[in-house]
Amino acid sequence: MLTMKKVASFEVEYFQYLNADSQVVAELPSFAQNAADLIPFYREMVLTRLFDQKAVVLQRTGRMGTYASSEGQEASMIGLGRAMRREDVLFPTYREHGVYFARGVSMTEIFTYWGGNESGMNFSRVPDDFPVCIPIATQIPHAAGAAYAFKYRKQARVAVAVCGDGATSKGDFYEGLNAAGVWNLPCVFVVVNNQWAISLPRSKQSVCQTMAQKAIAAGIPGEQCDGNDVIAVYDRMDQALRKARSGGGPTVLEAVTYRMRDHTTADDASRYRQQEEVDQQRKRDPIMRLKKYLVEQHAWSEEQDEQLLSEVGADVEAATKEYLDTPPRPPHTIFDCLYETLPKAYLEQMSQLSKQGEASHE
């Protein structure tokens, strides 16, 4: 007679404090109990949105390269970035502008990078943060490697890797999680589930109920939160970081949100998704959700909002001017970070480019 027994069972918890109607649906964590304390979160979310809009304009007018918008994902970005400590290290994709801003990176630096000048990734405030990662999921094992170094050196630091829902289908994702689980590394893997992996919808990319449950295969905890609720993102990220920093090991956090714009400025999302879907998702706009809550709690007003938009708009314009006034780097500098000692063939090429540059200025 065959005897059956259950050898393991799992569950994925979902966290939300402020729903799409700006109503409190669970007891607020201590940092959010005074509504006025959420104003800095709101300001950075607004800054990220206005920066994003300006970046698209710059690309469309030929003054910046291809750009990946983060519109609609501001709560995920700011909640994540504000929870991190300065000594933690970020391993981003190409859409984490708000995380950078929350960590003190300037708008000019981000503009500069997307304008084709890699010096924009040489951050003055967080020099250890990794640059924008264009390949999908390759930053995940990099984060595990850095976390291994933190643990080996007994440093109270956490490696934070951010990826999209599409990246969870890549082998790099599973390899990084598995290594972090086996070695109990101080890592937090954030899956920003914006429902679209370029033109492939979430429903056709994975039949998992959640992206968070993919952590189970690595033997580490995974949880899901409302990625448009900045309170939930910050709270769960803060908890995961504290656990990792104290030796409790890695966590996968899935933040469920939505990409409002095209995948990048080289994309046309109207070819693969319906406008009705986007319009419906705009009702869940994270910025309007938090604004409505602040106003209802008498911590914010329309007059203050107009003043904020004016101030942040001026900051964006100042950063734009600084970026546009930055002279382009000489072509021969493309060799600067390739090798500690350049091979002979590259030395010759660098010399040729340098001479060409000097001739063009004569």
C-alpha positions as CSV (number, residue, x, y, z in Angstrom):
1,M,0.0,0.0,0.0
2,L,1.4,3.4,-1.0
3,T,1.7,5.9,1.8
4,M,1.6,9.6,0.8
5,K,2.9,12.4,3.0
6,K,3.5,16.1,2.5
7,V,7.2,16.9,2.7
8,A,7.0,20.6,2.2
9,S,4.5,23.5,1.9
10,F,4.9,27.1,1.1
11,E,2.9,30.4,1.0
12,V,3.5,33.9,-0.3
13,E,2.2,36.8,1.7
14,Y,0.9,40.0,0.1
15,F,1.4,43.4,1.8
16,Q,-0.6,46.6,1.2
17,Y,-1.3,49.5,3.6
18,L,-2.8,52.2,1.2
19,N,-5.1,50.9,-1.4
20,A,-5.9,52.3,-4.9
21,D,-8.6,54.6,-3.3
22,S,-6.0,56.0,-0.8
23,Q,-7.7,54.1,2.1
24,V,-5.7,52.6,4.9
25,V,-6.4,48.9,4.8
26,A,-3.9,47.7,7.5
27,E,-2.3,49.1,10.6
28,L,0.4,51.5,9.4
29,P,4.0,50.9,10.3
30,S,5.5,53.4,12.7
31,F,7.3,55.5,10.1
32,A,4.0,56.2,8.3
33,Q,1.7,56.9,11.3
34,N,2.3,60.7,11.0
35,A,1.2,61.5,7.5
36,A,3.5,64.6,7.3
37,D,6.5,62.2,7.5
38,L,5.5,60.8,4.1
39,I,5.9,64.2,2.3
40,P,9.6,63.5,1.5
41,F,8.5,60.3,-0.2
42,Y,5.9,62.2,-2.2
43,R,8.4,64.9,-3.2
44,E,10.9,62.4,-4.6
45,M,8.1,60.6,-6.4
46,V,7.1,63.8,-8.1
47,L,10.7,64.6,-8.9
48,T,11.1,61.2,-10.6
49,R,8.0,61.8,-12.7
50,L,9.0,65.2,-13.9
51,F,12.5,64.1,-14.6
52,D,11.1,61.2,-16.6
53,Q,8.9,63.5,-18.6
54,K,11.8,65.8,-19.4
55,A,14.0,62.8,-20.4
56,V,11.5,61.7,-22.9
57,V,11.3,65.2,-24.4
58,L,15.1,65.4,-24.6
59,Q,15.2,62.1,-26.5
60,R,12.4,63.0,-28.8
61,T,14.2,66.3,-29.7
62,G,17.5,64.5,-30.4
63,R,19.3,65.7,-27.3
64,M,19.6,62.4,-25.5
65,G,19.8,58.7,-26.5
66,T,17.3,55.9,-26.1
67,Y,15.6,56.2,-22.7
68,A,13.6,53.8,-20.5
69,S,10.7,55.5,-18.8
70,S,9.7,54.7,-15.2
71,E,6.3,56.4,-15.2
72,G,3.9,54.6,-13.0
73,Q,6.6,52.8,-11.0
74,E,7.7,55.7,-8.7
75,A,6.4,54.2,-5.5
76,S,8.5,51.0,-6.1
77,M,11.6,53.1,-6.8
78,I,11.4,55.6,-4.0
79,G,10.3,53.1,-1.3
80,L,13.2,50.9,-2.3
81,G,15.8,53.6,-2.4
82,R,14.8,55.3,0.8
83,A,15.0,52.1,2.7
84,M,18.6,51.4,1.7
85,R,21.5,52.7,3.7
86,R,24.3,54.7,2.0
87,E,26.8,51.8,2.5
88,D,24.5,49.3,0.7
89,V,25.1,48.7,-3.0
90,L,22.5,48.9,-5.7
91,F,22.5,46.6,-8.8
92,P,19.8,48.1,-11.0
93,T,18.3,47.5,-14.4
94,Y,17.8,50.5,-16.7
95,R,14.6,51.9,-15.1
96,E,15.6,52.6,-11.5
97,H,16.1,56.4,-11.8
98,G,14.0,57.0,-8.7
99,V,16.1,54.6,-6.6
100,Y,19.2,56.6,-7.6
101,F,17.5,59.9,-6.7
102,A,16.5,58.6,-3.3
103,R,20.1,57.6,-2.8
104,G,21.5,61.0,-3.6
105,V,22.4,60.7,-7.3
106,S,21.9,63.9,-9.2
107,M,19.6,64.3,-12.2
108,T,22.5,65.7,-14.1
109,E,24.4,62.4,-13.6
110,I,21.5,60.3,-14.9
111,F,20.9,62.7,-17.9
112,T,24.6,62.5,-18.7
113,Y,24.6,58.7,-18.8
114,W,21.5,58.5,-21.1
115,G,23.2,61.2,-23.2
116,G,25.9,58.7,-24.1
117,N,28.5,59.8,-21.6
118,E,29.5,57.0,-19.2
119,S,30.9,59.4,-16.7
120,G,27.4,59.9,-15.6
121,M,27.6,56.6,-13.8
122,N,30.5,57.7,-11.7
123,F,28.3,58.8,-8.9
124,S,29.6,61.4,-6.4
125,R,27.3,60.3,-3.5
126,V,27.2,56.5,-3.9
127,P,30.3,55.6,-5.9
128,D,29.9,51.8,-5.1
129,D,26.5,51.6,-6.7
130,F,26.7,49.7,-10.0
131,P,25.8,51.4,-13.3
132,V,22.7,50.8,-15.4
133,C,22.5,47.2,-16.6
134,I,21.1,46.8,-20.1
135,P,21.5,43.0,-20.4
136,I,18.6,41.2,-18.7
137,A,19.3,39.6,-15.3
138,T,23.1,39.6,-15.5
139,Q,23.2,41.9,-12.4
140,I,21.6,39.2,-10.3
141,P,24.7,37.0,-9.9
142,H,26.9,40.1,-9.7
143,A,24.9,41.1,-6.6
144,A,25.4,37.7,-5.1
145,G,29.1,38.0,-5.6
146,A,29.2,41.4,-3.9
147,A,27.2,40.1,-1.1
148,Y,29.6,37.2,-0.7
149,A,32.4,39.8,-0.4
150,F,30.4,41.7,2.3
151,K,29.9,38.5,4.3
152,Y,33.6,37.5,3.9
153,R,34.7,40.9,5.1
154,K,32.1,40.9,7.9
155,Q,30.7,44.2,6.6
156,A,27.1,45.2,7.6
157,R,26.2,45.9,4.0
158,V,23.5,44.6,1.7
159,A,23.5,44.0,-2.0
160,V,20.2,45.0,-3.6
161,A,19.5,43.7,-7.1
162,V,16.5,45.0,-9.0
163,C,15.0,43.3,-12.0
164,G,11.8,43.1,-14.0
165,D,9.3,40.3,-14.2
166,G,10.8,39.2,-17.5
167,A,14.2,38.7,-15.9
168,T,12.9,36.1,-13.6
169,S,12.7,33.7,-16.6
170,K,16.5,34.0,-17.2
171,G,19.0,31.5,-15.8
172,D,21.0,34.3,-14.3
173,F,18.1,35.0,-12.0
174,Y,17.9,31.5,-10.6
175,E,21.7,31.1,-10.3
176,G,22.0,34.3,-8.3
177,L,19.2,33.3,-6.0
178,N,20.5,29.8,-5.5
179,A,24.0,31.1,-4.6
180,A,22.5,33.6,-2.2
181,G,20.5,30.9,-0.5
182,V,23.3,28.3,-0.3
183,W,25.7,30.8,1.2
184,N,23.1,32.7,3.3
185,L,24.2,36.0,1.7
186,P,23.1,39.6,2.6
187,C,21.1,40.1,-0.5
188,V,17.6,41.5,-1.4
189,F,16.3,40.7,-4.8
190,V,13.5,43.1,-5.9
191,V,11.3,42.0,-8.8
192,V,9.5,45.0,-10.1
193,N,6.6,43.3,-11.8
194,N,5.3,46.0,-14.2
195,Q,3.2,43.4,-16.1
196,W,5.1,43.6,-19.4
197,A,8.5,42.1,-20.5
198,I,8.9,44.4,-23.5
199,S,6.0,43.3,-25.7
200,L,5.2,40.1,-23.8
201,P,2.5,40.3,-21.2
202,R,2.9,38.7,-17.7
203,S,0.3,36.1,-18.5
204,K,2.3,34.7,-21.5
205,Q,5.7,34.9,-19.8
206,S,5.1,32.8,-16.7
207,V,2.1,30.8,-15.3
208,C,3.3,31.2,-11.7
209,Q,0.7,32.8,-9.5
210,T,3.4,35.2,-8.2
211,M,7.0,36.1,-9.1
212,A,7.8,36.0,-5.4
213,Q,7.3,32.2,-5.3
214,K,10.3,31.7,-7.5
215,A,12.3,32.2,-4.4
216,I,11.1,28.9,-3.1
217,A,13.3,26.9,-5.5
218,A,16.3,28.6,-3.9
219,G,15.1,27.9,-0.3
220,I,14.7,31.6,0.6
221,P,11.6,33.6,1.5
222,G,9.6,35.4,-1.1
223,E,6.8,37.9,-0.6
224,Q,4.7,40.3,-2.7
225,C,3.6,43.8,-2.0
226,D,1.6,46.5,-3.8
227,G,4.3,48.3,-5.8
228,N,2.1,51.4,-6.1
229,D,1.9,51.7,-2.3
230,V,5.1,53.4,-1.3
231,I,4.4,52.6,2.4
232,A,4.2,48.9,1.7
233,V,7.4,49.0,-0.5
234,Y,9.4,50.9,2.1
235,D,8.2,48.7,5.0
236,R,8.9,45.4,3.3
237,M,12.2,46.6,1.9
238,D,13.2,47.9,5.3
239,Q,12.4,44.5,6.9
240,A,14.3,42.6,4.3
241,L,17.3,44.8,4.6
242,R,17.4,44.5,8.4
243,K,17.2,40.8,8.1
244,A,20.0,40.5,5.6
245,R,22.2,42.9,7.5
246,S,21.9,41.0,10.7
247,G,22.8,37.7,9.1
248,G,19.3,36.4,8.4
249,G,20.0,35.8,4.7
250,P,18.4,36.9,1.4
251,T,14.8,37.7,0.5
252,V,12.9,38.1,-2.8
253,L,10.4,41.0,-2.8
254,E,8.0,41.3,-5.7
255,A,6.5,44.8,-6.1
256,V,3.4,44.7,-8.3
257,T,3.1,47.8,-10.4
258,Y,2.6,48.9,-14.0
259,R,4.6,50.4,-16.8
260,M,2.6,53.4,-18.1
261,R,4.8,54.3,-21.1
262,D,6.5,52.4,-23.8
263,H,9.2,49.9,-22.8
264,T,11.8,52.5,-24.1
265,T,11.7,55.4,-26.4
266,A,12.6,52.9,-29.2
267,D,9.3,51.1,-28.6
268,D,5.6,51.6,-29.5
269,A,3.5,49.9,-26.9
270,S,0.3,50.7,-28.8
271,R,1.2,47.9,-31.1
272,Y,0.8,45.2,-28.4
273,R,-1.4,46.5,-25.6
274,Q,-4.8,48.2,-25.5
275,Q,-5.2,51.9,-24.4
276,E,-8.1,50.8,-22.2
277,E,-5.7,48.7,-20.1
278,V,-3.4,51.7,-19.6
279,D,-6.3,54.0,-18.8
280,Q,-7.5,51.5,-16.2
281,Q,-4.1,51.2,-14.6
282,R,-3.8,55.0,-14.4
283,K,-6.4,54.9,-11.7
284,R,-3.8,53.1,-9.6
285,D,-1.2,55.9,-10.2
286,P,1.1,55.8,-7.1
287,I,1.6,59.6,-7.0
288,M,-2.1,60.5,-7.0
289,R,-2.7,57.7,-4.4
290,L,-0.3,59.2,-2.0
291,K,-1.3,62.8,-2.7
292,K,-4.9,62.1,-2.1
293,Y,-4.1,60.4,1.2
294,L,-1.9,63.4,2.3
295,V,-4.6,65.9,1.4
296,E,-7.3,63.8,3.3
297,Q,-5.0,63.7,6.3
298,H,-4.6,67.5,6.2
299,A,-0.9,67.1,5.7
300,W,-0.9,68.6,2.2
301,S,-2.9,71.1,0.1
302,E,-3.3,72.0,-3.6
303,E,-1.4,75.2,-2.9
304,Q,1.6,73.3,-1.6
305,D,1.3,70.9,-4.5
306,E,1.5,73.8,-7.0
307,Q,4.5,75.2,-5.2
308,L,6.2,71.7,-5.2
309,L,5.6,71.3,-8.9
310,S,7.1,74.7,-9.5
311,E,10.2,74.1,-7.4
312,V,10.8,70.6,-8.7
313,G,10.2,71.8,-12.3
314,A,12.9,74.4,-11.8
315,D,15.3,71.8,-10.4
316,V,14.7,69.6,-13.5
317,E,15.3,72.5,-15.8
318,A,18.5,73.4,-14.0
319,A,19.8,69.9,-14.3
320,T,18.8,69.8,-18.0
321,K,20.9,72.9,-18.6
322,E,23.8,71.5,-16.7
323,Y,23.6,68.4,-18.8
324,L,23.3,70.2,-22.1
325,D,26.2,72.5,-21.2
326,T,28.5,69.5,-20.4
327,P,31.0,69.1,-23.2
328,P,31.2,65.6,-24.9
329,R,34.0,63.3,-23.9
330,P,36.8,62.9,-26.4
331,P,36.4,59.7,-28.5
332,H,39.6,58.1,-27.2
333,T,38.3,58.0,-23.7
334,I,36.3,54.9,-24.7
335,F,39.4,52.9,-23.8
336,D,39.8,54.3,-20.3
337,C,38.1,51.5,-18.4
338,L,38.7,48.5,-20.6
339,Y,42.0,47.2,-19.1
340,E,44.4,48.0,-16.4
341,T,47.1,47.9,-19.1
342,L,45.8,48.3,-22.6
343,P,47.0,45.7,-25.2
344,K,49.2,47.1,-28.0
345,A,46.4,46.9,-30.6
346,Y,44.2,49.1,-28.5
347,L,47.0,51.5,-27.7
348,E,47.4,52.1,-31.4
349,Q,43.7,52.7,-31.9
350,M,43.5,55.0,-29.0
351,S,46.5,57.0,-30.4
352,Q,44.7,57.3,-33.7
353,L,41.5,58.5,-32.2
354,S,43.4,61.0,-30.0
355,K,45.2,62.4,-33.1
356,Q,42.0,62.7,-35.0
357,G,40.5,64.6,-32.1
358,E,43.4,67.0,-32.0
359,A,43.2,67.5,-35.8
360,S,39.5,68.3,-35.6
361,H,40.2,71.1,-33.2
362,E,42.9,72.8,-35.2
